[in-house]
Amino acid sequence: MAIINKLSAFGKNDIRGIYSEDITEELFYYVGRAFARYVRERTGLERNELWISIARDTRLHSPSLMSVVIKGLQHAGANVVVLGMTPTPLAYYSEFIKIPYKDEEIKVNASMMVTASHNPSEYNGLKMTCQRASLTEADIQRVKEITVEELNAQTQFGNHGMKIEFDIVKHYLENTAKYFEQTGTGIKVVVDSANATAGIIAPQLYRELGCEVVELFSEPDGNFPNHHPNPSDEKTLDAIKKKVKEEKADVGIAFDGDSDRIGVIDNEGNYLTGDRLLYIYASDIVPELVKRGEKPAVVSEVKCSQVLFDSIDEMGGNAVMCKTGHGYIKSKMKETNAILAGEMSGHMFFKDRYYGFDDAIYAGCRIIEIIAKNKAQNKDFRLSDLLEPFKKVYTTSEVRYKCPNDLKDAVLYELNEKINKNEIDFGKKIKDIITIDGLRIVFDNGFALIRKSNTEPVFTLRFEADTKESAEGFKDAMISALDECIKDNEQD
């Protein structure tokens, strides 16, 4: 059947692909049925006890995709809480609250979000959680297996599950504003919602916090007419950088398509990479916990600056490095009982005073709170004042080096062999080689990183050193060796 050809949309962390090619209503109907079965397996609940929430982003095909998922869930006997158009973090949030229904309260067992996050408008997909945790790669594969079983069975169902609607935006807005009270009084913030889901809540919430808010592209529009909804791509931040400087704002906050990734612009219009932003959050949280006798763990990925990891350890915390990808981050966070985590792309996870999932709108509240706290002590405070350690190093921008997917493993193996045999002259002595995700070659004055992209036929590379010359030297040596390895394997 045609749907079998769509199974490539099942990825490591979610389901995602181009609408009408990889993603179709037929596929999503069977995924809905499969997910209800999967949640029953995980929870041991009977069909009539099962409650699954579902939400969608602003993409033009998201309403029709959500409707067929709902039908699949109901046909499999699950009860459905429809959240409507809302940020992904609010779908996660639905599992942590009690939802009023008639004279009782509903506990949501799992959530589904129709979204393709930061991908272009022609993409769509599904993010799923169960029992307050994102699905792992193995979980996604199990849903895939059940989807095929449901497709082959072709069982006919009636509408067995119930369906109710709930205004999750109102609930989240009221509770978050109450928690932060007037934290943002006197703070001017520019908010770029990228015509995506953040526009329906972030500007209003930050005003509730007392901020003066300047809005950019708040109106939801699945065509994303102003720019691509991806704040980790600096080309998408031109408008907010300009507006922050024009308005003399304290900070700019940008969001991706489903509001689980944040981009922060300082008062001078500079973009703060994910590692710098995580350092700011860690500096606010870790020392206070250390004073109480704790040694809090903070998790981040191999692409981040060594400054981040060293600084967290120096604060008295425990810096934990893991593979790139928010699924890996979440797993490592749970394993280490981490209080905070983040990655370069802008996913930020707060277990401190929050639930532990990636919520860019909440992360915005925390950066506003940090600015307000510092301005209360020094009216001339700037976010850049918190980044002194990073001024001692030079970090290159990310390099994306093309390589066919079927050659990546062989190329990386050969490159590792060359490094271990000292056949590559980096100009500095190698101190350590970290292999948890590609190769992170550590020197006394910096590092060189190469890792396989999970989603594209490229290697991603990053270099850092105490001087620009050293960092560029690491880069030139790595790219020269990489080019040789690719040519060697193309000839085989």
N, C-alpha and C positions, 0 to 999 in steps of 0.2 A: 504494500500500500504506500501511497505517496508520503504519508506521515513518517514512515521509517527513515526517509531521507532527511528528515528534519532533526534527527536525534543528535546531530553534531552541535546543536545549540546548547546542549547540556555541558556546562563548563565545570571548573573546579570549585567555584564559589556560588554560582547562580546559573540561570538559563538566560542566554542572550544571543541575539542575532538580528539580521535584517528582516524587517516585517515583510510578509508575503513570500519570502524566500526561505529563511530559516525558521521564522516565527509565524504561525498561522493560528486562526481560531480553532481549527480542528485539533492541532497539537495541544493548545491550552485547555481545551475541554477535557482531554484525556489526562493531562497533567493534574487538573483539578480533582478528577476522580482518584488518580494515583496518590496525590498528596493526602487526601482524606484517609486512604488506607494506610499510608505511611505513618501518619500521626496516631492512628489507632494502634499500630504495631508498637510505636514508641511509648505510648501512654497507658495502653491496656484498657482504654475507655470503650464503652459501647457507643454505637452510632449516635443515639439520641443524647448522649452526654457530651458529645464533641462540639466545641465552639472554635471556629477559625475566623480570624479577622482578615479583611482584604481591603487594599487601597490601591490607588493608581497615581501616576504622574500626569504631566500636562500634554504628553504626546497625543497626536491626533487619533492614533489607533488604539490608545490605551482603554477608552471606554468600552469598545467592542470586545477587546481581549479580556477585560475584567468581567464582563457579563457572561462570557462562556466559561470562565474559571468558576464563577459562582454557580452556574448550572451544573458543572462537573462535581463540585463539592456537594451540592444538594442531592444530586443523583446518587452519590456514594453514601448518603445518609448524614452528612455533617451539617451542623447548624452554622450559619454564616452571619458575622457582624460586618456590615458594609460601612467602611469609613469614608468612601468617596475619594476625591482628589486631595492628596495630603503628602507631606514629606515622608520619606521612608522611615526616619526615626520615630515618627508618630505611630507607624504600624508596629514597630518594636515595642513602643511605649504601651500599646494596648494590652500587652501580655502582663504588664506590671500593675495594672489598675483593675478595679472592679467596675463593671459596666452595668448600670441600672436597667432592669427590664421588668416591667409590671411591678410585682411586689417582691422581686428577688434581685440578686446581683449575679452577673455572669462573670465567670473566670475564663478568659481566653486561653486556649491550649497551644495555639500556633498562629502564625501570621503569614500573609502573602502580600507582596508588593509588585504590581505591574509597573516595571520601569526598566530603562536601559541606562540609568544613572547619567554619566557624563558623555555618553556616545551621541553621535549626530542624530538628527530627527528621524531618519529612516530606520533606526534600530529600535528594538523593544526587548523585553525580557521579564524575568521573575526573580525576586529575592524572597527567600523563605526562612522562617525561624520555627523552632519547635521547643517547647518548654524553656522559653527565654534564651535560646541559643541559636546562632546561625547554623545552617546546615554545613557540615564538613564535605570534603570531596567525596568521601565514602557515602555519606547521606544522599548527596546529589545523584550518585550512581544508583543507589537503591530506588530513589524516586523514578529514575530513568527505566530501571527494570520493571517496576510496577506499571509504568505508563505503557510499556510494550505488552504486558500481560492484559491490561485493561483493553487495549486496542484489539488484541487477538480474541479476547473473550466476547466483545461486542454485546455485553449484557445490557438489557433494556431496563431502565429504572423509571419510576415516577418521581415527583418532587417530594422526597422524604424529609429532607432537612428544612428547618425553619430559616427565615432570613429577617434580620432587623437592621436598622440604620442607627448610627451613633455619631454625634458631632465631636470627634476626637480633637479637632482644632480648638474648640472652645474650652474643653477640659484641660488640655495641655497649656493653653494660654493663661487661663486663670490660675492654675497651680504653679506654673513657673514664675509668673509675675509676682505672685504672693511670696514665693520663696526668696526672690532677689529684692523684693520691695523696691525702694527708690535708689538702688545701687548706682544707676547711671546718671544721676542728676549732675548737670554741668558738663556732660560728655557729649561731643558732637561726633556722630558716626554716619558715614555714607554706606548704604546697603545696596549691593547689586545682586538682584535675585535672578538675573539672566532669563527673564520670562518663564521661569520654572516654578517649582513648588514653594520655594521659600517666600515668594511674594505674598502668599495668602496669610502669612503669620509673622515672619521676622520683623518687618518694619513696625507693625503694631506692638509686638512684644517689647521691642527695644524702647519704644515710646512709653510703654507701661513701666519700664525700668527708670524712666526719667530722662532718657537721652533726647537730644535734638537729632532727628533723623532726616537725612537727605536720601531720597529714594531714586534708584536707577532700575528701570526695566522690571517693575513689580507685577505688571499685568501678565497673567499666565497665557502663553502662546506656544503651542507645540511645534511651531515652525522655527522657534528661536531666532527671530528676525534681527536681533541686534548683535549677538555674538554667540558662539558655541558655549554651552554651559559647563565649562571645565576650568576651574580656577587654578589648577596646577600648571596650565598652559598660559604662560605670561602674555601671549598675544591676545588673550581674551580679557585682559585686565586694563587695557589702555584707557577705557572710559572712566573706570573707578579711580585709577591713579590720578588722572587729570582732575577729576571732581574733588578728590581729597585735598589736593593742593589749592584748587580754586576756593574751596569752602573753608580752608584752614581747619580741617576736621582733625580730631584726635586719632581717628582710625577709620579704615575702610574694611568692610566685611563682604566677601563675595561667596556665592554658593554654586554647587554643581546642580545637575538636573533634578536630583531627588533629595538634596539637602543633607547628605551624610558626609560631605567633604567641604571644608572651609578654606578660603583663601583670605589672608589678612594683609592689609596694606598699612604701613606705618604713616605717621603724619607728614613725612617728606615724600610720600608716594612710592616708597620702596616695597616690593613684595617680600614677605617673610616666608622662606622655604619651610617645609614641614618640620625639619629638624630644629630650626631656630624657634618656631612657634612652640614646639614641644618643650624645648629648653625653658621658655618663658613660663609655661604652665608648671613644669617641674620645679622651677625656682620658687614658685609661689606655694607649692604643696609640700615638697619633700622636707625642707628645713623644719617646718612646723611639726611634722610627724616624727622627725628625728629627735626633736626636743622632748617628745613623749616616750622616748626609748625605743622607737620602732626603726626598722631598716626597710623602708618601703621599696618595692620593686617597680621599675619603670621599663616598659618594653618598647623597643623600636626595631627598625629593619636595617639590613646591611648597607643600604645606600646612604644612611645618615652620617653626618660629620662625626669624627672621632671626638671632637669637642663636646658633643652632646653626651656621649657615654662617659667620658672622663669626668665631666662636670657633675653628672648625677652621682657618680661614685664619691667625688670629693665633697659633695653635700652631705654624705652619709647614707645615701640611698644605694640601691642595687640595680645597676644598669644591665638590662638583658637584651642581647641582640638576637634577632630571629630572621627567618626568610621574609622576603617581600610579599605582600598580599594581605588584605584585611582579614581573610579567613585564618591565616597562620598567626597573625597578631592576636586575634581573639582567643585562639587555642592556647598560645603561649601565655597570654594574660591570665587565663583560667588556671593553667598549670602552675604558674608562679605566684598566684594570688596578688597580681600587680594592682597598684592603686591608680595607675595611669599608663596610657600607651598612645602611640601615634605613628604615622608613617609620612613619607615625603609628599604623598599625593593629597594630604589634608584630612585624612581620616583621623579623628581624635577620640579617644575612649577614656571616659572618666568613671572610675569606681569610687573616687573621692566625692562624696555628697551627691552621687548619681548612680545609675543602674549598670554602667559598664559597657554600654553599646555606643556606637559612633553616631553622634548627633551634632551636626554643625551649628544648628541654631542655639543649642545649649552651650557649645564651645564659644560662640559669640558672646553669650552672657558672661562667661568666665573671663574673656579678654577685656570686656567692658569693666568688670569688677576689678581686675588687676590695674587697669589704667586709673580708675577712680581712687583706688587705695593709694597709689603712688602720687597722684596729683594732690591728694589731701595733705601729703607731707611736703610736696614740692610742686608749686603751681606751674613751673616751667618743665615738668617731666615730659619725656618723649619715650615712646616704645623702644626706640633704638638705644636708649640708655641702658636697657636690660641685656644688651647683646655684646658687651665688652669682650668676652672670651672669643667670640667669633672673629673679632677684628685682628686677631693674632695669626689667622690662617687664611690661605687662599684656596677656594674650592671652585673647580671648573663647573660649568653647566653640564647637564646630563648629555652624554654622547649616545646616539642610537646608530649602531653599526649593522648594516644589513647582512644577514646570513640565512640561507634556506633552513627551515625547521629540521629537515632530515639530516643536516650536517652538524647541528649545534653540539650534540653530545661528543662526537668525534673531535671537533675543533677544540672544545673546552678541555678534553682529555689531553690532546697534543700540547696545548698551551700550558697546562699544568706540568706536563713532563719537562717542557723547556724551562719553566720557572724553577722546578726542583733541581734541575741540572745546571742552574746558573747560566743558561744560554741567553738570557735577556738582560741587557745592561740598563738597569733603572737608575744608575748613578748613586744609589744608596743601598746599604746592607738591609736585607730582608729580616725583619724581626719575628714575623709570624705569618702564617697563611690560614685564613678562616674559610672553611668550605661548606658552611651551612646553606649557602645559596650562591652558587657560582664560586668565584675566587675573590677574596678580599685580601690583598697583599699588604701587610702592615709594615711600615718603616718607622724609625724613631721620630721622623718629622712629618708623617702623614700616611696615606694609603692610596692604593690603586684598586679599583673594583671592576669586575666584569661578571655579569650574570645573564642568563637566558630570559628574554621576555616571555611571560606566560601566555601572551595573547597575539604577538606579532612575530614575523620572521626577522627578528633583530636581536642583537646583544645590546644591553644597556651598560654603559661605562661611566664611572665617575672617579675624579682624582682630587686629592687634597694634600697640601703641604704647607710648610711655614713660609714659603715664598712662591710667587707665581712661576718663577723659573723652574723650581723643583716640580711643581704640579704639572706644568706643561711638559717637563722632561719625562715624568711617569707616563703621561698621556701618549707622547710620541713613541716611547719604547713599547707600550702595550699595543698600540694600533699597528705599528710595524710588524710585531710578532703575530698579531691576530690576522693580519692580511696574509702573511706567509702560511699560517695554519689553514686558512680557508682555501687558498690556492692548492695546497697539498691535498686536501680532502676532495676538492672538485676534480682532481686528476685521477683519483682512485676509482 
